[in-house]
Amino acid sequence: MSRIVLIVVLVVAYASPLAADNWERYRGPNGSGNAIGPAPPTKWSSEKNVKWTTPLPGKGTSSPIVSGERVFLTCYAGYGLIPEDPGEPLDLVRHLLAFDRKTGKEIWRASVPSGGNEDPYQGFITQHGYASSSPTTDGERVFALLGKSGLYAFDLSGNELWKFDVGQKSDPAKWGDGSSPIVVGDLVIVDAGVLGNQFVAIDKVSGQKAWSLEDPTFTNCWATPVLANMAASSEVLFHIPKRIMGLDLRTGKTLWTAESPIDDAACGSIVVNDGRAYLMGSRTGNAMAIRCGGSGDVSASHTLWKTRLRAGITTPVILGENLYWTTGGIFYAANAETGEYVYKQRLPRLGGPTGGFPNADYSSPIIAGEHIIQFTRNGESYVIKPGNEFELVSHNPAFRDDDSAFSATPAVSEGELFIRSENNLYCISASQR
């Protein structure tokens, strides 16, 4: 009997994903954070533009995705919910959930029990828990990396299709995993550096390994892979401390590598724009830009700039000439051509702190319409106009009666914004219930 427990809460027809501007992976189309289609409202609160709110059956920091008439996300329960009394690791259960995007009602739940080799609920893992990888979909299947329980594929009714063990390892500090899978063509690609010291591609239909690249130095990397389409080939980009690399999408062969100034933890994902890759992070705050493509070590020939930019866990967006991101309650802009700061602006706040451990901001900015949307961990949110000067369009308060952390990056589809906290899933829309 399958170890998956499937709870069918509501049976509805699944609309074609072509009917919506989909957000089918972490940070949307190719991880750019740039929404396609109409923009959501710029103002919301507990009383304004909330179409629905749905309580979640567990915690998590994974981001929601949207495909057709469904919203998918992951959460966990049973262990690691209360720091003073975390419980037993064997009681951990991870859930992949499907919701009706019109009503917020849960459609089905696939529940995967712990494999018994979980990292203990202590230290940094208490900041994000055991459901930190966002699911992804090709519109016909949903793929979820559920920690050491493995990578799972489900059909759109919640039936398990296959599972793949990507590894049972831990990073040296036991911070837990967090990289999200992506679908490119017929492959599901996973940065399993923390779990298995490997990057791996799995056939999305059969669940069989297509290729893998293994190296014991592949660890301390929580970033989600990204695709770079070059004239001669398609490259999938990964980065680990001190190194960025481009792999051939079809074979997994390393095409090029370059030295990276991010020397301790690769948390933020790479952003690709116009044949260039941008990455930032580390405790000391480092960043670089590099031309994609080439062969062998391209550190000298392809590196465009390296500089100090204060960044933490989040991934930037690119709009016009600038990179935009936030960390520690400060919103930043830097010129993409030079890496020089354009401005730094402390975000106003209505409630508790937005910066500093353990309140470091996790949610990455997204672009919707002509604005940037940014959440901070205390639930306050900001709509910012891009440009060389900071211009705040709106500052939205945290939702009433939800004092949990807002660590996920929002999703946008057809003018609606989907927000996830540890406790709830929200839909923001100009068309309210």
C-alpha positions as CSV (number, residue, x, y, z in Angstrom):
1,M,0.0,0.0,0.0
2,S,1.3,3.5,-0.8
3,R,2.6,5.6,2.0
4,I,0.7,8.5,0.6
5,V,-2.5,9.3,2.4
6,L,-4.9,11.0,0.0
7,I,-7.7,13.0,1.4
8,V,-10.2,14.1,-1.2
9,V,-12.1,17.0,0.2
10,L,-13.9,18.3,-2.8
11,V,-14.0,17.1,-6.4
12,V,-14.1,19.7,-9.1
13,A,-13.2,19.9,-12.7
14,Y,-9.8,21.2,-13.5
15,A,-9.7,23.9,-16.1
16,S,-7.0,24.1,-18.7
17,P,-3.9,26.0,-17.6
18,L,-4.2,27.9,-20.9
19,A,-7.2,29.7,-19.4
20,A,-5.0,31.6,-16.9
21,D,-1.8,33.6,-16.7
22,N,-0.1,30.9,-14.7
23,W,2.5,31.1,-12.0
24,E,3.7,27.5,-12.1
25,R,7.0,27.6,-10.2
26,Y,8.8,29.5,-7.5
27,R,8.9,33.2,-8.5
28,G,6.8,32.6,-11.7
29,P,8.0,32.4,-15.3
30,N,11.6,31.2,-15.3
31,G,12.0,32.4,-11.8
32,S,12.0,36.0,-12.9
33,G,9.4,37.2,-10.4
34,N,7.7,39.0,-13.3
35,A,4.0,38.4,-13.6
36,I,2.2,38.2,-17.0
37,G,-1.2,39.7,-17.5
38,P,-3.3,42.1,-15.4
39,A,-1.9,43.5,-12.2
40,P,-3.6,42.9,-8.8
41,P,-4.8,45.8,-6.6
42,T,-2.2,47.9,-5.0
43,K,-4.0,48.2,-1.6
44,W,-5.3,45.5,0.7
45,S,-6.0,44.8,4.3
46,S,-8.2,42.5,6.4
47,E,-11.2,44.6,5.2
48,K,-10.2,45.5,1.7
49,N,-9.7,43.4,-1.5
50,V,-9.5,40.1,0.3
51,K,-11.4,37.6,-1.9
52,W,-10.9,34.7,0.6
53,T,-8.8,33.4,3.4
54,T,-8.2,29.7,4.0
55,P,-6.6,28.3,7.2
56,L,-3.7,25.9,6.5
57,P,-3.4,22.5,8.2
58,G,0.3,23.1,9.1
59,K,3.2,25.5,8.8
60,G,5.7,26.2,6.0
61,T,7.6,28.8,4.1
62,S,7.1,27.4,0.6
63,S,5.5,29.7,-1.9
64,P,2.1,29.1,-3.6
65,I,1.9,28.3,-7.3
66,V,-1.1,28.8,-9.6
67,S,-2.2,26.8,-12.6
68,G,-5.6,27.1,-14.2
69,E,-8.2,27.0,-11.5
70,R,-6.0,25.6,-8.8
71,V,-3.5,26.9,-6.2
72,F,-0.9,24.5,-4.8
73,L,1.4,24.7,-1.8
74,T,3.1,22.6,0.8
75,C,3.0,22.6,4.6
76,Y,4.0,20.3,7.5
77,A,2.5,19.2,10.8
78,G,3.2,16.7,13.6
79,Y,6.7,17.9,14.6
80,G,8.6,21.2,14.8
81,L,5.6,23.5,15.4
82,I,6.4,24.7,18.9
83,P,10.0,25.4,19.8
84,E,9.5,24.6,23.5
85,D,7.9,21.2,22.7
86,P,8.8,20.2,19.1
87,G,7.6,16.6,19.6
88,E,9.0,13.5,17.8
89,P,10.6,13.6,14.3
90,L,8.8,10.4,13.3
91,D,5.5,12.2,13.7
92,L,6.4,14.7,11.0
93,V,4.0,14.8,8.0
94,R,4.3,16.9,4.9
95,H,1.3,17.9,2.9
96,L,0.9,18.9,-0.7
97,L,-2.4,20.8,-0.9
98,A,-4.6,21.8,-3.9
99,F,-7.2,24.7,-3.5
100,D,-9.9,26.1,-5.7
101,R,-8.6,29.5,-6.8
102,K,-12.1,30.9,-6.9
103,T,-13.2,30.0,-3.4
104,G,-10.1,29.0,-1.5
105,K,-11.7,25.6,-0.6
106,E,-9.3,22.7,-0.2
107,I,-9.8,20.2,-3.1
108,W,-7.3,17.5,-2.1
109,R,-4.4,16.8,0.2
110,A,-1.6,14.3,-0.3
111,S,0.2,13.6,2.9
112,V,3.7,12.1,3.2
113,P,5.0,10.8,6.5
114,S,8.6,11.4,7.7
115,G,11.3,9.0,6.5
116,G,12.8,9.1,10.0
117,N,16.0,11.0,9.2
118,E,14.9,14.5,9.8
119,D,17.2,17.3,10.9
120,P,16.4,18.3,14.5
121,Y,14.1,21.2,15.2
122,Q,16.7,23.6,16.5
123,G,18.8,26.5,15.5
124,F,18.2,28.1,12.1
125,I,15.7,25.4,11.0
126,T,13.2,26.9,13.5
127,Q,12.9,29.9,11.2
128,H,11.6,27.9,8.2
129,G,10.7,24.4,9.3
130,Y,10.2,21.4,7.0
131,A,8.2,22.6,4.1
132,S,10.4,25.2,2.4
133,S,10.4,24.0,-1.2
134,S,7.7,25.3,-3.4
135,P,5.9,22.9,-5.7
136,T,5.9,23.2,-9.5
137,T,3.6,22.0,-12.3
138,D,3.5,21.4,-16.0
139,G,-0.3,21.8,-16.1
140,E,-0.8,18.0,-16.1
141,R,1.2,16.9,-13.1
142,V,2.3,18.5,-9.8
143,F,5.9,18.0,-8.5
144,A,6.8,18.6,-4.9
145,L,10.2,18.1,-3.1
146,L,9.2,17.0,0.3
147,G,12.5,17.0,2.1
148,K,14.2,13.7,2.8
149,S,11.0,11.9,1.9
150,G,11.9,12.6,-1.7
151,L,10.6,14.3,-4.9
152,Y,7.0,13.3,-5.7
153,A,4.8,13.6,-8.7
154,F,1.0,13.7,-8.5
155,D,-1.7,13.9,-11.1
156,L,-4.2,16.8,-10.9
157,S,-6.6,14.6,-8.8
158,G,-3.9,14.1,-6.1
159,N,-2.9,10.5,-7.1
160,E,0.8,9.7,-6.6
161,L,2.5,8.9,-9.9
162,W,6.0,8.3,-8.8
163,K,8.6,9.3,-6.2
164,F,12.4,9.8,-6.4
165,D,14.9,9.8,-3.6
166,V,17.2,12.7,-4.1
167,G,19.2,12.1,-1.0
168,Q,19.2,11.7,2.8
169,K,22.0,14.1,3.7
170,S,22.2,17.4,5.6
171,D,24.2,20.5,5.3
172,P,27.0,20.8,7.9
173,A,24.9,23.1,10.2
174,K,21.7,21.0,9.7
175,W,19.7,24.0,8.5
176,G,17.3,21.9,6.5
177,D,16.5,22.0,2.7
178,G,14.8,24.6,0.7
179,S,15.6,24.6,-3.0
180,S,12.5,24.2,-5.3
181,P,12.2,22.0,-8.3
182,I,11.5,23.4,-11.8
183,V,10.1,21.8,-14.9
184,V,11.9,22.4,-18.2
185,G,10.4,20.5,-21.2
186,D,10.2,16.8,-20.2
187,L,12.6,17.2,-17.2
188,V,12.1,18.0,-13.5
189,I,15.4,19.6,-12.3
190,V,16.4,19.7,-8.7
191,D,19.2,21.3,-6.8
192,A,19.7,18.5,-4.3
193,G,23.0,19.8,-3.0
194,V,21.9,19.8,0.6
195,L,20.0,16.5,0.4
196,G,22.3,14.6,-1.9
197,N,25.4,16.6,-2.9
198,Q,24.0,16.5,-6.4
199,F,22.1,18.3,-9.2
200,V,19.7,15.9,-10.8
201,A,17.2,15.8,-13.7
202,I,14.3,13.4,-13.6
203,D,12.0,12.4,-16.5
204,K,8.7,14.0,-15.6
205,V,6.6,11.1,-17.0
206,S,8.5,8.0,-15.9
207,G,10.2,9.3,-12.8
208,Q,13.5,7.9,-13.9
209,K,16.8,9.8,-13.6
210,A,17.9,11.5,-16.8
211,W,21.2,12.8,-15.5
212,S,22.9,13.9,-12.4
213,L,26.1,15.7,-11.4
214,E,27.5,14.7,-8.1
215,D,30.2,16.4,-6.0
216,P,30.8,16.4,-2.2
217,T,31.3,20.2,-2.4
218,F,27.7,20.6,-3.5
219,T,26.2,21.8,-0.2
220,N,25.1,25.0,1.6
221,C,23.0,25.7,-1.5
222,W,19.3,26.5,-1.2
223,A,18.8,28.4,-4.4
224,T,16.3,27.3,-7.1
225,P,17.8,26.5,-10.6
226,V,17.1,28.8,-13.5
227,L,17.2,28.3,-17.3
228,A,19.3,30.4,-19.6
229,N,18.4,30.1,-23.3
230,M,21.5,30.7,-25.4
231,A,21.9,30.7,-29.2
232,A,23.7,27.4,-29.2
233,S,22.2,25.6,-26.3
234,S,19.9,25.8,-23.3
235,E,21.8,26.0,-20.0
236,V,20.5,25.4,-16.5
237,L,22.3,27.5,-13.9
238,F,23.2,26.5,-10.4
239,H,25.4,28.2,-7.7
240,I,27.1,27.0,-4.6
241,P,29.4,28.9,-2.3
242,K,32.3,30.3,-4.3
243,R,31.1,29.0,-7.7
244,I,28.4,29.5,-10.4
245,M,28.0,27.0,-13.2
246,G,26.1,26.3,-16.4
247,L,25.0,22.8,-17.2
248,D,23.8,21.4,-20.5
249,L,20.0,21.0,-20.1
250,R,19.9,17.7,-21.9
251,T,22.9,15.9,-20.6
252,G,23.9,17.6,-17.3
253,K,27.4,18.1,-18.6
254,T,29.2,21.1,-17.1
255,L,29.6,23.7,-19.8
256,W,31.2,26.5,-17.8
257,T,32.0,27.6,-14.3
258,A,33.1,30.8,-12.7
259,E,34.2,32.0,-9.3
260,S,31.6,33.5,-7.1
261,P,32.1,36.0,-4.3
262,I,29.2,34.4,-2.3
263,D,31.4,32.3,0.0
264,D,29.2,30.9,2.8
265,A,25.6,30.1,1.8
266,A,23.9,30.2,-1.6
267,C,20.4,31.2,-0.6
268,G,19.1,33.6,-3.1
269,S,18.4,32.3,-6.6
270,I,20.1,33.4,-9.8
271,V,18.2,35.9,-12.0
272,V,18.7,35.8,-15.7
273,N,18.1,38.8,-18.0
274,D,19.3,39.4,-21.6
275,G,21.9,36.6,-21.4
276,R,23.3,37.8,-18.1
277,A,23.1,36.1,-14.7
278,Y,22.9,38.0,-11.4
279,L,23.3,36.6,-7.9
280,M,23.7,38.0,-4.4
281,G,23.8,36.9,-0.8
282,S,26.2,35.8,2.0
283,R,26.6,37.2,5.5
284,T,29.0,39.8,4.3
285,G,26.8,40.9,1.4
286,N,28.3,40.1,-2.0
287,A,27.0,40.1,-5.6
288,M,28.1,39.5,-9.1
289,A,26.9,39.7,-12.7
290,I,28.2,37.3,-15.4
291,R,27.6,36.7,-19.1
292,C,26.1,33.2,-19.6
293,G,27.6,30.8,-22.1
294,G,31.2,30.0,-22.8
295,S,33.3,26.9,-22.1
296,G,35.5,25.9,-19.1
297,D,36.4,28.5,-16.5
298,V,35.0,31.8,-17.7
299,S,35.8,33.8,-14.5
300,A,38.1,36.2,-16.3
301,S,36.3,36.5,-19.7
302,H,32.6,36.6,-18.6
303,T,32.4,38.2,-15.2
304,L,30.9,41.7,-15.6
305,W,31.2,42.9,-12.1
306,K,31.6,41.8,-8.5
307,T,30.8,44.1,-5.6
308,R,29.5,44.4,-2.1
309,L,25.7,44.6,-1.9
310,R,23.8,44.0,1.3
311,A,21.6,41.0,0.7
312,G,20.5,37.9,2.6
313,I,18.0,35.2,1.7
314,T,15.9,36.9,-0.9
315,T,16.2,36.9,-4.7
316,P,16.1,40.3,-6.6
317,V,13.9,41.3,-9.5
318,I,15.1,43.2,-12.5
319,L,13.1,46.0,-14.1
320,G,14.4,48.5,-16.5
321,E,18.0,49.4,-15.5
322,N,17.9,48.3,-11.9
323,L,17.9,45.3,-9.6
324,Y,15.5,45.5,-6.6
325,W,15.4,43.5,-3.4
326,T,15.0,43.8,0.4
327,T,16.7,42.4,3.5
328,G,16.5,43.4,7.1
329,G,13.6,45.8,6.5
330,I,15.6,47.9,4.0
331,F,14.6,48.1,0.3
332,Y,17.5,48.4,-2.2
333,A,18.0,49.3,-5.8
334,A,21.3,48.8,-7.7
335,N,22.2,49.4,-11.3
336,A,22.3,46.2,-13.2
337,E,25.0,47.4,-15.6
338,T,27.5,48.4,-12.9
339,G,26.3,46.9,-9.6
340,E,26.4,50.3,-7.9
341,Y,23.7,51.2,-5.4
342,V,21.0,53.5,-6.7
343,Y,19.4,53.9,-3.3
344,K,18.7,52.3,0.1
345,Q,15.5,53.0,1.9
346,R,14.3,51.7,5.2
347,L,10.7,50.6,4.9
348,P,8.2,52.2,7.2
349,R,6.4,49.8,9.6
350,L,3.2,49.7,11.4
351,G,3.8,46.8,13.7
352,G,6.8,44.7,14.9
353,P,10.3,44.7,13.5
354,T,11.0,43.5,9.9
355,G,14.7,43.1,10.1
356,G,17.3,41.3,12.1
357,F,17.5,37.6,13.1
358,P,15.1,35.9,13.7
359,N,13.0,38.5,11.8
360,A,15.1,38.5,8.6
361,D,13.0,38.9,5.5
362,Y,12.6,35.8,3.5
363,S,10.0,36.8,0.8
364,S,11.4,37.9,-2.5
365,P,10.0,40.9,-4.4
366,I,7.8,40.3,-7.5
367,I,6.8,42.6,-10.4
368,A,3.1,43.0,-11.2
369,G,2.1,45.5,-13.8
370,E,4.2,48.6,-13.3
371,H,4.9,48.0,-9.6
372,I,7.1,45.9,-7.3
373,I,5.4,44.1,-4.5
374,Q,7.4,43.2,-1.4
375,F,6.3,41.5,1.8
376,T,8.3,41.6,5.1
377,R,8.2,38.8,7.6
378,N,5.8,40.5,10.0
379,G,3.1,40.5,7.3
380,E,3.3,44.1,6.3
381,S,3.5,44.7,2.5
382,Y,4.7,47.4,0.2
383,V,3.9,48.4,-3.4
384,I,6.8,50.4,-4.8
385,K,7.2,52.2,-8.1
386,P,10.4,51.3,-9.9
387,G,12.9,54.0,-10.7
388,N,16.1,55.7,-9.5
389,E,14.3,57.2,-6.5
390,F,12.3,55.3,-3.9
391,E,8.5,55.9,-4.4
392,L,6.1,54.1,-2.1
393,V,2.7,53.6,-3.8
394,S,1.1,51.9,-0.8
395,H,2.0,50.4,2.6
396,N,-0.5,47.6,3.5
397,P,-0.9,46.5,7.1
398,A,-0.6,42.9,8.4
399,F,-3.8,40.9,8.3
400,R,-5.7,41.0,11.5
401,D,-5.5,37.9,13.7
402,D,-2.5,36.5,11.8
403,D,0.6,37.0,13.8
404,S,2.5,34.2,12.1
405,A,5.5,34.7,9.8
406,F,5.1,35.7,6.1
407,S,8.1,34.1,4.6
408,A,6.7,32.9,1.2
409,T,7.0,34.9,-2.1
410,P,3.5,35.7,-3.4
411,A,2.1,34.4,-6.7
412,V,0.1,36.4,-9.3
413,S,-2.4,35.1,-11.8
414,E,-5.1,37.0,-13.7
415,G,-4.9,40.1,-11.6
416,E,-5.1,38.2,-8.3
417,L,-2.4,38.0,-5.7
418,F,-1.9,34.8,-3.6
419,I,-0.2,35.2,-0.3
420,R,0.8,32.5,2.2
421,S,1.7,32.9,5.9
422,E,2.5,30.1,8.2
423,N,-1.2,30.0,9.2
424,N,-3.3,31.0,6.2
425,L,-3.5,31.3,2.4
426,Y,-5.0,34.6,1.1
427,C,-6.4,35.7,-2.3
428,I,-6.2,39.4,-3.0
429,S,-8.5,40.6,-5.8
430,A,-10.5,43.6,-6.8
431,S,-13.4,41.2,-7.1
432,Q,-14.2,40.4,-3.5
433,R,-16.4,37.7,-2.1
